[in-house]
Amino acid sequence: MKRNKISAIICFITSLLFYINAILNFSSEGSMGVVYICLGSTFLCLGAVWLNDRKDDDNK
């Protein structure tokens, strides 16, 4: 149970770092900003899935 929460927090932090990197790339006219936004969104969704699995396990 605690492992899922730690995994979700790591995914949220990774997502935040990808978003920050995307903002920095857009400000310096880089072309990888869109890729970083997509990766950040993916990790954000993964973190939400892990938290949702934790809630389902608590209800059982």
C-alpha positions, 0 to 999 in steps of 0.5 A: 500500500505504501509502495503505491503512494511512494510511486505516485509521488515520484510520478508527480515529481517527475511530471513537474520536472518535465513541465518545467523543462518544457517551459524552459525549452519553449523560452529558449526556442527549443523544439523538444518542448512538446515532447516534454509536455507529453511526457509530463502528462503521461507521468501525471496520468500514471501517478493518478492511476497508482493513487486510484489503485490504492483507493480501490485496495483500501475499499476492499 
